[in-house]
Amino acid sequence: MSDGKINLPDSIISRIADSVAEAAPTDSIYNFRSYARGEEGPSSDVDIYAIASDETLRPLACAGKAREALLRMPQPRDVLAAPRTLFENAARISGRSKSAWPRKG
């Protein structure tokens, strides 16, 4: 299990968090799957979950804005987004690891 530290350089974490927060209205940004668990490997992608600050914004619209902001990022990545209520329900049901990023939108 992970100690909560994301095993990416701080400069990459900041770049991802800043780019997503600037592009999409977010409350917070999470990393999940292999990087959140500390089990990433050479072929791992960065999995990002953006919590939309606007409960009326469609998840695909928020995720699309975040993906667009990260087009030039060299690391492979997946981006999901949803309002906080949907995120909390999904996290409760799955019980999967997630790690908060150091940026709140």
Stockholm file with secondary structure:
# STOCKHOLM 1.0

chainA/1-105         MSDGKINLPDSIISRIADSVAEAAPTDSIYNFRSYARGEEGPSSDVDIYAIASDETLRPLACAGKAREALLRMPQPRDVLAAPRTLFENAARISGRSKSAWPRKG
#=GR chainA/1-105 SS CCCSCCSSCHHHHHHHHHHHHHHSCEEEEEEETHHHHTCCCTTCCEEEEEEESCTTSCHHHHHHHHHHHTTTCSSCEEEEEEEHHHHHHHHHHHCCCEEECSCCC
#=GC SS_cons         CCCSCCSSCHHHHHHHHHHHHHHSCEEEEEEETHHHHTCCCTTCCEEEEEEESCTTSCHHHHHHHHHHHTTTCSSCEEEEEEEHHHHHHHHHHHCCCEEECSCCC
//
